[in-house]
Each structure stands twice: as structure tokens, then as C-alpha cells.
Amino acid sequence: MGSKIIYLLRHAEASPKNTGISDYDRSLTPHGEDQAQNVANYLRDKILTFDFVMCSSALRTQETLEPLRPYLGTEDIDLNPHYYNIEEEKVLDFLRLASEDAKRILYIGHNPGIAFAALRFVPQGQPHPYIQQGFPTAGLAGFSFEISSWHDLNWGKGQLIEFYNPDGKS
């Protein structure tokens, strides 16, 4: 049996809702831009790379992705409107469709789907405290799965291998 790695990244802090802009078109705040750069620095410093990136096409997720690009290790990026604000079951469904050539995937999306997926990937009672508290903006959680095919990905089968909070709490 092989090993597959998934990193879930919640978009960085976005402008408030109800500002006359659609939720889909909300951009990052200056703090959110700093958070995204901190995640990029983390990827660079840890030499953390991916084979495939799945990213919601909402503006705030794309703006979170931009500073990461030089450090991703791939240009295989799927910007997809179907990843926008989806529940965790859909996150799981899309991950199961990933190419078997990809061993390490970065998924950039939204709460609550990201938080619930992170909670459900690990066996009950084992999530990181910051995941239990709602998954912070620009939070990055890595999970390892002892599976040989993405089709075998399932809840409760992952091991949390790292968690990064760009606001300094990890």
C-alpha cells in the first residue's frame, strides 16, 4: 500500500460580507495578503511541494494562491468554480477524482467545508485544537493516508502530520 498526502488550506482573511460585492468576488484584506505571504514563506522554508493543486475560483482563494505559486513545485493547478463554498462530502468526492499520478495534493477552499473535512479526515478525538476551534483563515493542515488510490480516500483514515497557522498559533 502506498501513501497519499493532502494539505487543506483555507483562504486567507477576506473583506467583510455585505459590502456590495458578491461573496464570490470578495478580495483579501491587507491582513489576508500578509497571511497568504506567510503561508508562502512556510512552504518555501519547509520545502513543501505538491503534484497537483485544487483551488476554488473565488477571488479570495485565487489571491491566497498567488504568492504560493513559486513554491508549489507544480503548475498543475485546477481553478474550479465547483470548489466554491462546498460541504466536506463534495471536497472528499473531488479529491477522490484526482489523478493517481499525484501523490501530494494542495486543496484551497472555504469554511465550513475545509474545517469539517479536516475534522473528519482523522480518527475521532484526534484533531488539532485549532481545527476543532473552526480552522483559522489561511490555516494549513497536512494529512497522510495509507492508501494506494485516491478512490480509497475516506473519513477517519488520515493522520494529521502538521498544522500551520500564519497568525502564529500552531
N, C-alpha and C positions, 0 to 999 in steps of 0.2 A: 504494500500500500504506500502511496506517495503522500506528499504533504502539499497543501494549498494554503496560501496566506491572503487574508483580506484586511485592508485598512479602511475603516469608515471615517470620513471627515465631514463634520457638519460645517456648513458655510460660516464664514466669519460674520461679525456683527453687522446687521443691515439697518438701513434707515427705518424709522418707525412706520407702522402701518397707518393708513388713513391720512396720507399726506397728499392725496390727489393723484397718486401714482398707483398703478395696479400692483398687486402683490408680486407678480411675476417680474416686474420691472424695477423693483426696489434695489438700490445700489448699496454698497458698503459705506459705512460711516468711516471717518478718519481712524477711529479705534479699530474698526474691522479691517482696514487696509494694513494697519500695524500687526494685527493678529495674523493675517494671511502671510505677511512677510516673516513673522516669527515661525510659522509652520514651514515656510520655505527654508529658512535657516536651519531648522531642526532636521529636515530631510537632507540638506547639504552636509551638516555636521555628522549625522548618523550614517551617511552614505546609504540612505534608504531609497531604493528604486523599485519600479514596478514594470510589469509586462503589458499592462492594459489599464486604462483609466476610464471610468464611467462617471459622467458628470451631468447633473441636471442642467438644462439650457437656460434656466432662470438667470437673470443678470447677476445676482449676488453670488451664485455658485461659480459662474464664469469668472467673476472678479476675484474670487478666492483662488481659483485655479491658476490665474495668470502668473503670479510670482513663483509658483511651484514649477512651472514648465522646464526651466533649465536643469532641474534636479530630479525629474521623474524617471529618466532612463528610457523613456519611450515617447514616441509621437503618436502612438496608437490610442487615440482619445475619442470616446463616443460622447459627444454633446447631444443630449436627447431630451426632448420635451416630455417624454413618457416617464422620466425620473423625477419630475417636478412634484413635490409635496405628496409622495406616495406613502402608503402604510407599509409596515415591515414585511408583510406577506408578499407584496409586489417587489420589494427590494430583494427578498430571497428568490423569487421567481426569475428576476432579471439576472442575478448572479449565477443561477443555475444554467443560464443560456450562454455563459462565457465560453470562449474558445478554450479547448483543452491545452492549447499551446501556452496559455497564460498560467503561470504559477503564482504570481503576486498581482493582486488587483487593488487599485485605489478606487473607492466609490465615494463621490462627493455629492451630498444631498442635504435634506432638510429634516428638522424635527417635526412631528414626533417619530417618523419612520426610522431615522438614524438611531435615536435613543432606544426605541423598542427592539430594533434588530440587535443592537449591542447587548441589551439585557437578555435577549433570547438565545444569542449565539453560545453563551457559556452555560454550563450546568447551573441549575437553580442554586442560589445562595453564594455564587462566586463572582459577581460583577464588582468592578472597581467602584469605590464610593461615589466618585464624580459621575459615573454612568447612572447610578441609582438616583442621583440628585437632578437628573434631567439632561445630561450631556451638554456641556458648555459650548458656546459659539466657538468655532474653529477648533473644537476638541478633536483629537485624532486617536482612534483606538485600533490596535492591531490584534488580529486573531489568527491562530494556526488551527488547521483542520487536518486530521489524518484521513484524507480521502484521496482517491486516485482520479476521480472525475467530479467536475462541478455539479453534475446531475445528482451526486450523492450528498451535496451540502444540505445540512438540516440543523434545526434548533437544538441547543443543548450539547452539541458535538464539538464546540470550539474551545480553545484555550486562549485566554487573554494574554498576549505576550508583551504588550506595552500600551501605555496611555500617556498622551501629552496634552496639556492644557497651556496654550500660549500666554495665558494670563498668570502663569507661574504656579498654579496649583496642580500637582500631578501625583 
